[in-house]
Amino acid sequence: MTRWDWAQDLFEWFEYYLKGIGPEPEQIVQIQRSDGQWRIEETWPPSGLDWIDLSLGDCTNMGNSWVGGAPVIGGEGGFC
């Protein structure tokens, strides 16, 4: 799905923050859900958020079923 208005938002962000030209972009958070729909959050992070710690240790999932149940590239002791 292409969102040309999002591309314009990116362009304006790069112009202002990287080149120092143009008006300051609007400060909103736009999130695309897994079903392709977009929503706008009034605050970031969103209220009611549950924080979790994600280890960047040995490239294993440590038993967390939501990770997918398999080691990432290389597995134990491999290239992470």
N, C-alpha and C positions, 0 to 999 in steps of 0.2 A: 504494500500500500504506500503510495506516495502522498506526502503532505507538503505541498508547495509553500503553505504558510509557515510550516516548521523550517523549511529551507531558508525562508526569508528571516525568520527569527535567528537562525544560526549566522547568517550573513551579517545581520545587525550586531550580534554579539561579538563576532570577530572584528568587525570594523571598529567598534567602540573600545573593546578591551585589548586588542592586539595592535591596532593602528592608531588609536586615540582620536578617531574622527566619528562624527555623527552623534545623535542623541543617545543617552544612556538607555539600554534596553529595559523593557518592563520586567520587574522581578516576580515572576510566577513560576511554578513548577508544573510541567505538563508530563504526564506519565502515560505510556502506552501499555495497556494490559495484554495478557497472553492471548486474548481473543481478538486483538487488533483494535479495540476501542480505546479512545483517549479520554483522560479525565484531568482536571486541574485541581491541585491541592492548594489550600489557602496558606498552609504552613509547611515547612520542611525541617526536620522529618515530620511526617503526618502525626497528628495526635493519636494516642492510644497504641503506639507502636511497641511491640515486644522486642527487646534487644537480645541478640545471641552473640556469643564469641565464636569466631571461625578461626581455627588454627591453620597456619600455613606451614605446619611441621613436615611430616614424612610422606605426604601425598597419599594417605589412606583416608577412608571415610570415617574411621573410628566408630563404626556401628550406627551412624546416623542414616536412617533409611531414606530421608529426603534428599540425600546426596546422589543416590542412584545405586548404591550397593556394590560398587566396584572401584578399585584404585584408579587414579588418574594416570596420565602418561608415565610409563616406567614402573609404576607400582612402588613397592618397598625398595628403598635404596637406589632407585633409578633416577632418571632425569625428570625433574618436576617441571 
